[in-house]
Amino acid sequence: MQDYNYVWADCFEITLELSCCKYPPSSQLQQEWENNRDSLLAFIEKVVHIGVKGFVRDVVTGSGLENATIVVAGIAHNITAGR
């Protein structure tokens, strides 16, 4: 699903593995959260503002442009603006 969303929905998803145990018992979930909370928050603070954000506007009228393709040199994945 991550690959599909990246290619077709301009959405970059990640998977975070918290431990080597795929299905920890529910009694251990609080401890897993406590073990990983600071790292997760540091990661979110680091990546939350990385990337492109804003509006694509017509240079003359200033109105928004739907479905505009955004191309960045050196990156082989274009982004299409929304509405």
C-alpha positions in Angstrom: 0.0 0.0 0.0 2.9 2.4 0.7 4.2 2.1 -2.8 0.8 2.6 -4.3 0.1 5.7 -2.2 3.5 7.2 -3.1 3.1 6.7 -6.8 -0.6 7.4 -7.3 -1.7 9.6 -4.3 1.4 11.7 -3.6 1.4 10.4 -0.1 4.6 9.2 1.6 3.8 6.6 4.3 6.2 4.9 6.7 6.1 1.8 8.8 7.7 1.9 12.3 8.8 -1.3 13.9 8.9 -0.9 17.7 10.3 -4.2 18.6 11.2 -7.6 17.2 7.9 -9.0 18.4 5.2 -8.7 15.7 2.3 -9.2 18.1 3.3 -8.1 21.6 0.8 -8.9 24.3 -1.6 -6.0 25.2 0.0 -5.9 28.7 3.3 -4.7 27.1 1.9 -2.0 24.9 2.2 0.7 27.5 5.9 -0.2 28.0 6.5 -0.2 24.2 5.0 3.3 24.0 7.2 4.5 26.9 10.3 3.0 25.3 9.7 4.7 22.0 7.8 7.9 22.8 10.8 10.3 22.8 12.2 8.8 19.6 8.8 9.0 17.8 8.2 12.7 18.9 11.8 13.6 17.8 11.1 12.0 14.4 7.8 13.8 14.0 9.5 17.2 14.9 12.3 16.5 12.3 10.1 15.6 9.3 6.9 17.5 9.8 8.1 20.5 7.8 10.3 18.7 5.2 9.0 18.8 1.7 6.9 21.0 -0.5 3.8 22.8 0.8 1.8 25.7 -0.3 -0.4 26.7 -3.2 0.1 26.6 -7.0 -1.2 29.9 -8.4 -1.5 31.6 -11.7 1.2 34.3 -11.9 -1.1 36.8 -13.6 -4.5 36.3 -11.8 -3.3 34.7 -8.6 -6.0 32.1 -8.7 -5.3 28.5 -7.7 -4.3 26.0 -10.4 -5.8 22.5 -10.2 -3.8 19.5 -11.3 -0.6 21.4 -11.9 2.4 19.1 -12.2 5.3 20.0 -9.9 8.7 18.8 -11.1 11.9 19.0 -9.1 15.2 18.5 -10.8 17.0 15.4 -9.6 13.8 13.7 -8.1 12.2 11.2 -10.4 8.7 11.6 -8.9 6.5 14.5 -9.9 3.7 15.7 -7.7 0.3 16.9 -8.9 -1.4 19.7 -7.1 -4.9 19.2 -5.8 -7.8 21.6 -5.9 
